[in-house]
Amino acid sequence: LVWENNSVPAIKPEPYMPPLADVGIILDISTLPDWKYVSNWSSDLSTTLAKSDFEIKETVAELFKDKKNLTELQKAKIIYEYIEANVSYSNVPFMHGPIIPQKASRTLSTKLGACKDVDTLFVAMCKEVGVKANLILVDTRDNGDKHLNLPSIDFNHCIAELQAGGKTYYIELTDQKLSFTSIPVTDLNANIL
């Protein structure tokens, strides 16, 4: 196959211009069969890393020691506040992989993690107290509206999805200025998986 486009004028960068994916001529190619394939791959990877082990069980037991009759949302908020107060967000390349989260207990013990790492810890701790949560891959809006047209693993962020009291909440764990269940503007109407 050959794709050809001749005499295309250069795009001159301007302040506040949209991302290249929205204003440029982009050729998208993917070898992945569909989005379900990407979703299953991501889920398989993260599920094994969000398992509860001794460190998670011990921390959750201490955290909920004298707390009874809590709703799912109250439990999730306690976990959220614990992570926000005790784990620092860091995206240091030598310590964190770009796609695969680290094991939840490692994030707990190092008290350091990228978005997918702190979300994996949140999911593991929620599961330990019987609250449903899972990871959501996000292609934030600052990548552009047309960034992921075909199945890809080119997501640049991760958040947690929480099921509590019959409702769905999205949890952002990398911005300590946001309140519980608030998400930043770059996540609003973003592509998620």
N, C-alpha and C positions, 0 to 999 in steps of 0.2 A: 504494500500500500504506500501511496505517496500523497502527502498533503502539501499544497503549495499555495502561497499567497505572496504576491510580488508588490513592490512599490507601496508598502504600508508605511504611513508616516509615523515617526516616533511619538510616543506619548510623553508630553512634557509634564513633569510632576508639578502640582500646585498645592498650596497649603489646604488642608482639609478635604482633599479630593478623595473619592471613594477608592477602595482597594482595587488593585489591578484586575482581580477576578470579575469585577463589575464593569470596568471601563475598557478593558483590553480584549484582544482577540485571543481566546484560550482554546486549546485543543485538549479535551479530556479523554484519557485512555485508562481503562481498568481491566485487569485480568480476573477480578473478583466477580463471581456469578450474580450476586444480588445483595441487598442490604441485610437480609436474614442471615446470610453466611457470615457477614461482619459481626452482627449481633451475637450469634451463637459463639463465634470465636472469642469475642470479648468477654462474654458471660462465662464461658468455660475457664478462661484464664483467671478472671477476678474471683470467681466462686471459691476456688481452692485457696486463694490468698486471703480471703475474708473469713476463714474458718476460725472458730474460737479455740484457743489453747490455754495453757495454764496462766500466762500473763494476762490475757483478756478476761478469763473467768475470775481471777483474783481481783483485778481492778474493778470490774463490774460489781462483784460481791461487796467490795468496800464502798463503792459509790452509792449502792442502794441498800446499805446495811439497815438502816432504821426507817426506810421509806416504804410505806404500804399503800395499797389501793390507789395507785397512780394510773392515770389514763395513758394510752400509747403515746400521745403527744407530749405529756409531761415527762415520760421516760426519755423520749427522744431529745427533749430540750435539756434535760440534765446531762445526757451524753454530749450533746452539742456544746454546752457550756464548759464541760470538762475538757473537751478537745481544744476549744478556743483558748482556754486558760493555760493548758499544759503542753500543747504541741505547736511548734512554730512551722509556718509555711516556708518552704525553701525549695527552689528549683535548681539545685546545684547538679549539673550534668554528671559529674563523676560519682555521685552518690545515688542518683535516681535514673532509672531508664526512661526513655521517652514515651514508651507505650505501656509496658508491663508494670503494674503497681508492685510495691514491695509488700511483704507479708505484714498483716495488721499488727502482730505483736512486735515486729521490728520497728515500725513507726511509733508504737507505744513506748518501747524501751529507749529509742534514740531521741524521742520527742521532737522529731524533725521529719517533714515529708512534703512532697509535691502534692498537687491537687488530688490525683488519683490515689495517693498513699493515705492522706487524711480521710478521704471518703471511704476507702476500704476499711480503715479503722472504725469509722462511724457505723458502717454496715455490719461489721463483725460484732461490735458492742450492742447494737440494736437487736441483732439476732439472738444474742445471749439473754436478752430480757423479753424475748417473744414479740418484738416489733419488726414488721416487714420493711426492709429497706434494700435498695440495690443501687448500683452505679449507673450513671447516665453520661455517655460521651457527648461533648458539646463542641460544635464548631461555632465559636463566638462570632457575633456580628461584625467585629472589626476585621474578620477575614473576608467579608463581603457576602452578599446575598446569593451569589452564584458560585461560591467556592466549591462545594461538594455536589456536583451534578451526577456523578457516577459512584457506585460502591467503592469505598476507600477507608483506610484507617487514619486519614489525615486530620483527625480531630485535635484541637489544641487545648482542650480543657475537660474537666470532669467534675460533676456534682453528684450529690446523692438524691435519690428519689425515696420519699418516705410515704408509707401507707399507714394512716392513723385515723381512727374514728370514722372510717368510711370515706376519707378524703385523701387526695394526693397532694403532697407538698414537695417542693424542690429546696434542697439544703445546700447552701454555699458555705464551705468551710475555709476558704482562703482569704476572706476579707473580714478582719475583726471589727470593722466599723459598721458592718451590716448587722441587723438584728436577726434573730432566729426566723427562718422561713422567708427571708428577703433575698432577692438575687440582684446582681448588678445589671445595669442597663445593657451591657454587651451580651448578656445571656437571654434577654427578652427577645422572643421571636427568632431565636437562633435555631440552627439545625441541630437536632439531638437524636441520639440512638440509645 
